[in-house]
Amino acid sequence: MKKTELILSIDTASQSEIILMLKSGGKTLAKKKFLAPKKQAEKLLPAIEKMLVKNWFQLKELSGIEVVNRGGTFTSLRIGVITANALAFSLGVPVVAIDKDGVIVPEDIKKAQGLTIVAPHYDAEPNIGKKK
């Protein structure tokens, strides 16, 4: 029996919300969208765990991860991309970059030493340390 794919989709491109989806065979099994203004880093991993448990899945059942890596602020994108890359690495599954419409962005997927990682694509320079 062939193992069914289970994809986790992460979108933290908005500064104020998180969108998570579980997908299988091109269908969305579960979707959670919630506000997390300036708290995405604290809420993302617990929300992923809660979504998996609520839908009777375990983290180790994921066969891939996709992450929105464009169209947001420096910090919001970084939170989603870093989390996706770290989860994919630790689980040994592929990670892909997607845009807000769910289309794969191949030029932002980097391969090195047998690993894939997603690079964030910032629309503007970060304003960390800029004088106001």
N, C-alpha and C positions, 0 to 999 in steps of 0.2 A: 504494500500500500504506500503510495506516494504521500510524503508529508506536505500538508497544506501550508502555503506561505502565509506569514503573518508579519505585516509591515506596520511599524510605528511611525506616524507622521507628526512632526513637531513644528509649530509656527509661533515664534516669539518676536516676529518683526515689528509688531505694534508695541509701543512703550507701555501700554496699559493692559494688554490682555495676552492670554495664552490660548492657543487652539491645538488640541491633540486629537488624533484620529487613529483608530486601528483599522487596517484594511486587509482584505484577503481576496485573491482572485479578481481584483479590480473593483471590488465592492467595499463600501464603508460599513464596517461592523459596529463601530461606536465612534461618537464624536463628542468632545467636551470643549466648550468655549467658556472662559471665565475671566473676569477682571482680576488683574494683579499689578496695579500701578506701583512701580518701583519695588516690587516684591517678586519678580519673575524668578530670580535665582533661588529664592527660598521656597517657592511653591511648585516649581517645575517637576523635580524628581518625586516628591510625594504625590503629585497629581498623576504622574505616569503610573506609579505603583497602584494607586487607588483605581485607576481606569482598568488596568490589567486584572486586578483581583475582582472587581465588579463584574467583569466579563469572563471570568473563569479561566484566565490565562496566567502564565508565569513569564517573567522576564526572559528566561532561557528558551522560551518557545518562539521568540522573535527571530525571523529569518532575514530581516533587513530594517533599515531606518532611513527615513527621508526627512530633510529639514529645509525650511525656507531660509535662504541665505542672502536675500536681496530685498531692497525696498524698505529697510527699517533703519533705526538709529544704531550707532556703534555698539552701545551696551546691550540693547535688546537682541540684536542679531548675534552678538558674541555669546550670549547665554545659551541660546538654542543650538548654535553650531558647535560650541565646545561640549555641550551635553550630548549631542548626537554623536560626535566623533568619539568621545570617551565611552559611551555605551556600546557603540559598534566595535570599537577596539576590544573592550573587555568581553564581549559576547562572541567575537570572531565572526561578525556578520558584516555585509557591505553597507555603506552609507552613501546616499546620493543627495545632491543639491537639487532643490526644486524652486520654482518661482511661486508667487501667490496663487496661480491657477493650477498648480500641481504638475507643471511641465518640467521635466528633467533639464537641468542646466549643465551639460557635460563639461564645458570649459572650466567650471568651478570644482570639479572632482579631480583630485590629485592622487596619483598612485606612486608609492615608493616602498621598496622592500616588501612587497607582497601585501601592503596595506592600502586601503583607500581612506582618504580624508576629504572633507568638504572645506573649502576656503570661503570665508565670508566676503561678500562684495558690498562695500559701503558706498552709499550714494553721495556722501559728503565726508570730509575729514572730521575725525573726532574733535570735540571741543574741550577735551580734558586739558586743563592747564592753560587754556587761552584766557587772556585778560578780558574782563567784562567791561 
